[in-house]
């Protein structure tokens, strides 16, 4: 009996411990649910609270520019052609050769022009001989006229004989005048043929570099229909940048406007220059009106070459060490005023009127209304966006392959 009672007593003591675990599990679930609810509530409150993108007013440099695409050409160049027709015998320089003014560049077969010159000189000699003969005849006719007049005065000759002698002398004088005119005409023809003979040798009209040769040795050049081009000489020490500027930007560009540019081959090098000329006649490309703006730049190291492509920046304004804010922070107010929203301490937002200076797509100069260090609002993040993000979904990366 004592043993049975002990067993029953032991069972009575263990039973309450086994029935306690459901209550502990329920308490744990309630505690976990309450924590989750509190966390979600805090997240929802943070998502619903306004969040701003901001930027500080900082000192920096700014410039306002107009960009354009340009081509490079030598400032001074000449297309050397021929003034006479004939077969091109030889071209002396090669492309890239440096020539001086007066150097012999090319030669055309001179045979035809030499023959013409020889014929003109022979005709000229013939006319001069005829002139000498006519002058001698005129001397004789004058003597006869004088003798006939003396005989008529002494009543030893007839008046008809005296008149005939006078007329003969005048005819001889007229012949001499005609021969002199023929000699002048033949001399002019000879001078022209001598000039054409000289044109068979082509000399450099200026010093520079032979940048292109368009004719070939042995080809026949016809100067009667057009002026055939043999080669081009250019002074590569000074290049001209021809930039095409859109009609919306051209009123802001004037002669003397500073500019700089870089080429496709040397994007890290900058060349400086100023506007020399704005051509008044536009070029229309695909219904877009473009004006040519010319800029001269030195090219001492000959790094700039013909027909290079360049990107030109016309500097309309420049300021250094001035307060700057992102252009996105500016808002249009009444009567053309500009305002910004300033984020103060404790998250308070204040709208302020500001005055601006230079401006471009990214930054704007502040001349009044803000101080360095002020934080301006540039945008609003969407609910749940991470701090510093724009609130939108990131762009999806393109799938490769």
C-alpha positions in Angstrom: 0.0 0.0 0.0 2.8 2.4 0.8 4.5 1.8 -2.6 1.3 2.4 -4.5 0.7 5.5 -2.6 4.1 6.7 -3.5 3.5 6.1 -7.2 0.3 7.9 -7.2 1.9 10.8 -5.4 4.6 11.0 -8.0 2.2 11.1 -10.8 0.2 13.8 -9.1 3.3 16.1 -8.9 4.3 15.6 -12.6 1.0 16.3 -14.2 0.9 20.1 -13.8 4.4 20.5 -15.4 3.2 18.7 -18.6 0.1 20.9 -19.0 2.1 24.2 -18.7 3.8 24.2 -22.2 0.7 25.2 -24.3 0.5 28.4 -22.4 4.2 29.2 -22.9 3.8 28.6 -26.7 0.8 30.9 -26.9 2.7 33.6 -25.0 5.6 33.3 -27.4 3.4 33.6 -30.5 1.6 36.7 -29.0 5.0 38.4 -28.3 6.3 37.6 -31.8 3.1 38.9 -33.4 3.2 42.1 -31.4 6.9 42.7 -32.4 6.1 42.2 -36.1 3.1 44.5 -35.9 5.3 47.2 -34.3 8.0 46.8 -36.9 5.5 47.0 -39.8 3.9 50.0 -38.3 7.2 51.8 -38.0 8.1 50.9 -41.6 4.7 52.2 -42.8 5.1 55.4 -41.0 8.6 55.9 -42.4 7.3 55.2 -45.9 4.4 57.6 -45.6 6.7 60.4 -44.3 7.9 62.8 -47.0 11.5 62.2 -48.1 13.4 64.7 -50.2 16.5 64.7 -52.5 18.7 67.6 -51.4 21.9 69.3 -52.4 24.1 71.8 -50.6 24.9 75.3 -51.9 28.6 75.1 -52.7 31.3 77.3 -54.3 32.4 76.3 -57.7 33.1 77.3 -61.3 30.5 77.5 -64.1 30.4 78.4 -67.7 27.6 78.8 -70.3 28.5 77.4 -73.7 26.9 76.7 -77.1 28.2 73.5 -78.8 28.5 72.7 -82.4 30.1 70.3 -84.8 32.8 71.7 -87.1 35.2 70.8 -89.9 38.8 72.0 -90.2 40.3 73.7 -93.3 43.5 75.7 -93.9 42.9 79.4 -93.7 44.9 80.2 -96.8 45.1 77.8 -99.7 45.0 78.0 -103.5 44.0 75.5 -106.2 46.8 75.7 -108.8 45.4 75.1 -112.3 46.5 75.6 -115.9 45.6 78.5 -118.2 46.5 76.6 -121.4 45.5 73.3 -122.9 47.9 70.5 -123.6 49.5 67.3 -122.3 50.7 67.4 -118.8 54.3 66.3 -119.0 55.5 66.2 -115.4 54.5 67.2 -111.9 57.5 67.9 -109.8 56.3 67.9 -106.1 54.6 65.1 -104.3 51.7 65.3 -101.8 53.0 66.6 -98.6 56.0 68.5 -100.1 56.7 72.0 -98.9 57.2 74.5 -101.7 58.1 78.1 -101.8 56.5 80.9 -103.9 57.9 80.7 -107.4 58.9 77.1 -107.3 58.3 75.1 -110.6 55.3 72.8 -109.9 54.4 71.2 -113.3 55.1 71.5 -117.0 52.8 71.2 -120.1 54.0 70.2 -123.5 55.1 73.5 -125.1 55.5 72.4 -128.7 52.3 74.0 -130.1 53.0 77.3 -128.3 56.6 77.4 -129.4 55.5 77.0 -133.0 53.0 79.9 -132.6 55.7 82.1 -131.2 58.1 81.2 -134.0 55.3 82.0 -136.6 54.5 85.4 -134.9 58.2 86.4 -134.9 58.5 85.5 -138.6 55.4 87.5 -139.5 56.7 90.4 -137.4 60.1 90.3 -139.2 58.3 90.3 -142.6 56.1 93.3 -141.7 59.2 95.2 -140.4 60.9 94.6 -143.7 57.8 95.8 -145.6 57.8 98.9 -143.4 61.4 99.7 -144.2 60.6 99.3 -147.9 57.6 101.6 -147.6 59.6 104.2 -145.7 62.2 104.2 -148.5 59.5 104.5 -151.1 58.0 107.4 -149.2 61.3 109.2 -149.2 61.5 108.8 -153.0 57.9 109.9 -153.5 58.5 113.0 -151.4 61.5 113.9 -153.5 59.4 113.5 -156.6 56.6 115.6 -155.2 59.1 118.4 -154.2 60.7 118.3 -157.7 57.2 118.4 -159.4 56.2 121.4 -157.3 59.5 123.3 -158.2 58.9 122.6 -161.9 55.3 123.9 -161.6 56.6 127.0 -159.8 59.1 127.6 -162.7 56.3 126.9 -165.2 58.4 124.0 -166.5 56.0 121.3 -165.5 52.3 120.6 -165.6 49.9 120.8 -162.7 48.7 117.3 -163.3 52.2 115.9 -162.8 52.6 117.8 -159.5 49.2 116.6 -158.2 50.1 113.0 -159.1 53.4 113.2 -157.2 51.7 114.6 -154.1 49.1 111.9 -154.2 51.8 109.2 -154.6 53.6 110.5 -151.5 50.4 110.5 -149.4 49.7 106.9 -150.5 53.1 105.9 -149.4 52.5 107.5 -146.0 49.2 105.6 -145.6 50.9 102.3 -146.5 53.4 103.0 -143.7 50.7 103.6 -141.2 49.0 100.4 -142.2 52.2 98.4 -141.9 52.8 99.9 -138.4 49.3 98.9 -137.4 49.9 95.3 -138.7 53.2 95.3 -136.8 51.5 96.3 -133.6 48.8 93.6 -134.1 51.4 90.9 -134.7 53.4 92.1 -131.7 50.3 91.7 -129.5 49.7 88.2 -130.9 53.4 87.4 -130.2 53.1 88.7 -126.7 50.0 86.5 -126.1 51.6 83.5 -127.5 54.7 84.1 -125.4 52.5 84.4 -122.3 50.8 81.1 -123.2 54.2 79.5 -123.7 55.1 80.7 -120.3 51.9 79.2 -118.9 53.2 75.8 -120.0 55.4 76.0 -116.9 53.3 76.2 -113.7 54.8 78.0 -110.7 53.7 78.2 -107.1 51.7 81.3 -106.4 52.3 81.0 -102.7 54.4 79.1 -100.2 52.9 76.1 -98.3 52.3 72.4 -98.4 51.0 70.4 -101.4 47.9 68.8 -99.8 46.4 67.2 -102.9 47.2 66.5 -106.6 44.2 66.0 -108.8 45.8 65.7 -112.3 48.0 62.9 -113.5 51.1 63.0 -115.7 50.4 62.3 -119.3 46.8 63.4 -119.2 45.5 66.1 -121.5 44.2 69.2 -119.9 41.5 71.3 -121.7 41.5 74.9 -120.5 39.0 76.1 -123.1 35.9 74.6 -121.3 37.0 75.0 -117.6 40.1 75.7 -115.6 41.7 72.3 -114.9 43.1 72.0 -111.3 46.5 70.3 -111.1 47.1 70.5 -107.3 46.3 72.4 -104.1 48.8 74.3 -101.9 47.8 75.2 -98.4 49.4 77.1 -95.5 48.9 74.6 -92.7 50.3 77.0 -90.0 46.9 78.5 -89.5 43.7 76.5 -89.6 40.1 77.7 -89.9 37.4 75.9 -87.9 34.0 76.1 -89.7 31.3 75.3 -87.1 27.6 74.9 -88.0 25.5 76.7 -85.4 21.7 76.3 -85.2 19.6 79.3 -85.8 18.3 79.3 -82.2 21.9 79.8 -80.8 23.4 82.1 -83.5 22.1 85.4 -82.0 24.3 84.8 -78.9 27.5 84.4 -81.0 29.3 87.4 -82.2 32.7 88.2 -83.7 35.3 87.9 -80.9 33.3 85.3 -78.9 35.9 83.0 -77.3 35.7 79.4 -78.2 37.6 76.1 -77.7 37.4 72.8 -79.4 38.8 69.3 -79.4 39.1 66.7 -82.2 38.0 63.1 -82.4 41.6 61.9 -82.5 42.7 64.0 -79.6 39.7 64.4 -77.3 41.9 65.4 -74.3 43.6 68.3 -76.0 42.0 71.7 -76.2 42.6 74.4 -78.8 41.6 78.0 -78.0 40.4 80.7 -80.5 38.0 83.5 -81.1 35.2 83.9 -83.7 36.5 85.6 -86.8 33.4 85.7 -88.9 29.7 84.7 -88.8 28.6 84.0 -92.4 25.1 85.6 -93.0 24.0 83.0 -95.5 22.7 79.8 -93.9 23.0 76.1 -94.9 19.8 74.1 -94.7 20.3 70.4 -93.8 17.2 68.2 -93.4 15.1 71.3 -92.8 17.5 72.5 -90.1 18.9 76.0 -90.6 22.6 76.2 -89.8 25.0 79.2 -89.9 28.8 78.8 -90.5 30.9 80.4 -87.8 34.7 80.7 -88.6 37.4 80.4 -86.0 41.2 80.7 -86.7 43.7 78.8 -84.7 47.5 78.5 -84.9 48.8 75.1 -86.0 52.5 75.3 -85.3 52.9 71.6 -84.6 50.8 70.6 -87.6 48.6 68.3 -85.5 45.4 69.8 -87.1 44.8 68.5 -90.6 42.3 69.2 -93.4 38.7 67.9 -93.0 39.2 66.9 -89.3 36.0 66.8 -87.3 35.9 68.9 -84.1 33.4 69.7 -81.4 33.4 73.4 -80.7 32.3 75.1 -77.4 31.5 78.8 -77.7 32.0 80.3 -74.2 29.1 82.8 -73.6 29.8 83.4 -69.9 32.2 82.2 -67.2 32.3 82.6 -63.4 34.7 81.0 -60.9 34.3 80.5 -57.1 30.6 81.4 -57.0 27.7 79.7 -55.1 26.1 77.0 -57.2 23.0 74.8 -56.9 21.6 72.1 -59.2 19.4 73.6 -61.9 16.7 71.1 -61.0 16.3 72.9 -57.7 14.9 76.1 -59.3 11.2 76.7 -59.6 9.3 79.3 -61.5 7.5 81.8 -59.4 5.2 84.7 -60.1 6.2 87.5 -62.4 9.1 85.5 -63.6 10.7 85.1 -60.2 12.7 82.1 -59.3 12.4 80.2 -56.1 13.9 77.3 -54.3 12.8 75.1 -51.4 15.2 75.1 -48.5 15.2 72.2 -46.1 15.8 73.6 -42.6 16.5 72.0 -39.2 13.9 69.5 -38.1 12.8 68.9 -41.6 11.0 72.2 -42.1 10.7 73.3 -45.7 11.0 77.0 -46.6 10.4 78.6 -50.0 12.8 81.4 -50.9 13.1 83.8 -53.7 16.6 83.8 -55.3 18.4 85.7 -58.0 20.5 83.8 -60.5 23.4 84.4 -62.8 24.9 82.0 -65.3 23.1 78.8 -65.8 23.5 75.6 -67.8 21.7 72.2 -67.9 23.2 71.0 -64.6 24.2 73.9 -62.4 23.0 77.5 -61.8 24.8 80.4 -60.2 23.1 82.0 -57.2 23.7 85.7 -56.7 21.2 86.3 -53.9 18.8 84.6 -51.5 21.0 81.6 -50.5 24.1 81.1 -48.5 26.9 78.5 -48.9 25.9 75.4 -46.9 22.1 75.8 -47.3 20.4 72.6 -48.4 18.0 72.9 -51.3 15.4 70.4 -52.4 16.0 69.0 -55.9 13.3 66.3 -55.9 11.1 64.0 -53.9 11.8 60.3 -53.3 8.9 57.9 -53.7 7.6 55.8 -50.9 10.0 53.1 -49.8 12.9 54.6 -51.7 16.3 54.3 -50.2 18.0 57.5 -49.0 19.7 59.3 -51.8 17.8 57.5 -54.5 15.4 59.2 -56.9 12.5 57.1 -55.8 12.1 55.3 -59.1 12.8 51.8 -60.1 16.4 51.2 -61.4 16.6 50.6 -65.1 16.8 46.9 -66.1 20.0 45.8 -67.5 19.8 44.5 -71.1 20.1 40.8 -71.4 23.3 39.8 -73.2 23.1 37.2 -75.9 
